[in-house]
């Protein structure tokens, strides 16, 4: 009887225990734990802008995305307006999109959909890219250019550094996928000198661990033309092919739970 009571007490505590342990727990984390804040209002592009003010911005808020595997595998088409999905225009190529707010240490959850062969990137602080690329069923060795990778820097006309994903967790084109990242911004001393680089503490792709404790020496290729700092915007790359996003949520970085 005592063992049964202890077991029941344990299960009673489960719904209230922290879940930021890198395991799958059913629904997305923003539905299971408090503290998450949506960056999409479900109707418009409020809170977002073209990263370059002069760039043509064709991003649109739509109700849903249609994908045609046979008839148009390299395209995504928006359906309806004033919805919770954002799509990089009818041509699948437009301005990069930045938040109007800036962020430092954060946890981030975002869902995205790619067309066949498409490419994008989600830049923490607009400077450090989590690569987004259609690498469904690839048999090539994984690199920092593949989905789940932390992209490389571009120094003296060549790629430097970067971190390939631990596994290929990519889903098929036309399916919703997810990134969850625990990110620590770089640190600076009183004079503004960087003392600690930016770090991807952990990154999950579709619920699978793809990055762990990866330091980024500096901005990765195609980053915003910004210096590194404690607070910077998020950026969604919009000029490399059809991409849609939904359910983008953030909250302050919390300690990683290790079980």
N, C-alpha and C positions, 0 to 999 in steps of 0.2 A: 504493500500500500504506500509506504513511504517513497519508494522508487517511482511509482506512478504519479504521486503528487509532485515530485521534483520534475518529472518529464512534462507534466502539464504546465508547471510554472515556467519552464524553459520555453515552450511553444507560445505561451501567453506573452513573452517578452519579444518574440521575433518581429512583429509588425513595427515595433518602436525602436529597433536597433538600427544604427547607421548602415547604409548599404553601399557606400562609396568604396567598395572592396574589389571592384573590377569583375565581379561575377554578374551574370544575367539574373534579373529578379522580376521577370515578367514585363510589366509596363515600363515605359521610359522613366528615367529617374525624376524628371520634373513633375510627374504625376504621383510619385511615391514618397517624396521628401519635400519638406518646406524649404523656403529660401530661394527658390528659382524664380527668375524674372524673364518674361518673354520679351524678345526684341522685335517681334512682328505683332502688330495689333490685330491681325486677322482680317483686315479690310483694305489697308493702304500701304504705302511705302514710308509712312511717317517714321522718323528716327533714322532714316537712311538717305544718302545722297551720292551722286557721282563723285568718285574720289578726285577727279580733275573737273573743276567747275566748267571748263569749256567743252568737255566731252559730251557727245550725244548719249542721252540716258533713255534706253528703251525698256528697262526693267518694268515689269507690270505685276500687279497683284491679281491673281486669278483664283477661281474656285477649285479647279482641278487641272491635272495634266494628262493628256492623252498620248500614248506611245503606240506606234504601229510597227511591230517587229518585221513584217513582210513588206508592207507598202512604203514605209518611210523610216527605216531603222536609225537613220542618222539625224532625226529631228524630234523635237518635243513641241506639242501644241497646247496652248492654254485654252481652257474652257471656262466661260463665265468671267465675271469681274468682281471686284471688291471681295476677294477671298483671302484665305490664309496661306496661299502658296505664292512665292515670287519666282518669276521666270525671266530669263535674260532676253526677252523680246522674241518676235516671230522669226528672226533670222538666226537666233542663237549666238549672237555676237554683238556685244555692246559694251558700255563703260563698266569699269570695275566699280563695285558698290561699297561704300564705307558707312559705318555708323557715325552719327553726329556726336555721340558720346565717346569717351575714352575709358580704357580699362587697364588694370594692372594685373594682379594675381587673380585668376578666375578659374572656375570650372565651367566648361561649355558643353552643351549638347546641341547638335544640329542634325537634321535629316536632309538628304539631297537625292536627286535623281539625275542620271546621265543618259544621253542617247548613245548609240553604238559609236565607239571611237572617240567620244568626247572627252574634254579636258577642262579642269578648273582648279581652283585652290582656295583654301580657307586660311587666311593669314591672321594669326594672333598678333595683336598690336600693329596690324598692317605690315609687319616686317618678317614674320617667321611662318613659313608655309607648311600646312598639312596638305600634301598633294591629293588631288582628286583626279582620277584618270580611269577610263574604262579598261580594267585589266582582268575582266572576267575570263576565267579558264586559260589564262596565259601559262605557258610551260617554260618561259624564259626565267633565268635567275632574277630574283627580285632586286630592285635598285631604289634609290631615293626618288626616282621619277615615277614610281608606281603608286597606285592607290594604297594609302596607309603609310607612305613614306614621309619623312621630314626632308623637305627639298634642300638641295645643296646651295652653297653660295656661288657667286660667279666672280672669279678673281683672275685677272690677266687672261681673259678670254677662255677660261676653262672652269668646269665645275669643281668645287672644292668642298669636301666634307659631305654632309647629308647623312641620313640614316634610313636604310631600307626597312620595310615592314618585316616583322618576325614571321608572319604567315600571309598568304594571299587569302584575305577574307572577303574579297569582292563578290558582289552579287551581279546578276545579269543586268544589262541595260534595260531601262524602263521600270526597274524595281526601286522602291525607296530603300535607301541605305542610311547609316547613321555614324556619326563621329561623337565620341565623348572624350574630352580632354581635361586634364588637370595641368594648369600652366602657371609657372612662376616667372614673373617679369624680372628683367635684369635689375641689379642693385648698383647704387652709385654712392660715392662718399660726398662729403660736404663741398668739395670742389667741383663735383660733377663727373669725376672720373669713375668709369665702370669698374666695380670690384668683383661682381659675380655675373656670369652670363645668363641669358634667358634659358629656362629649362622646361622641357616637356616632361613632367613628372610621370605621367602615364597617359597613353592614348589607346582607346578602344575603337575598333572599326567593326561595326555590326556585332558588337558585344564581345569581340575577340581582342586580346591584348596584342597590339602591334608595335608599341613603343614604351620604353621604360627608362626613366632617368637619362634623358638625352639633352645635353647642353648644346646650345646653338651659339657659335662664336660671334655671329653678326647677322645682319639681314640676309635672307635668302634671295635667290634670283627673282627678279621682277617685283620686288617689294616696293612699297611706297617710298618716295624720295623724302624720308624723314630720318632724323638722327634717332638713335635708341634713347629711350626714356622710361620713367616709371609708369606713365600713362600714355596710351596711344589707342586709336580706333581699331575696330575689326574691319577686315576687308574680304569681300567675296569677289573672286576673279570672274569677270563676265565676258572676256574677249577671246576665249579659246574654244568655244563650242557650246552647244545647247546644255543648259544646266538649270535645275529648279531646286529651290530650298523651301523648307517649312519647319515649324516647331524649333526655332532657334531660341535657346534659353541659356541664361548665365546665372551664376551666383558667386559670391566670394569664395576663394580657395579655402578648402577645409583639409585637415590632416587626412592622409591616406589611411584607410583601415586595412590592416593585414591580418588575415585569418589563418 
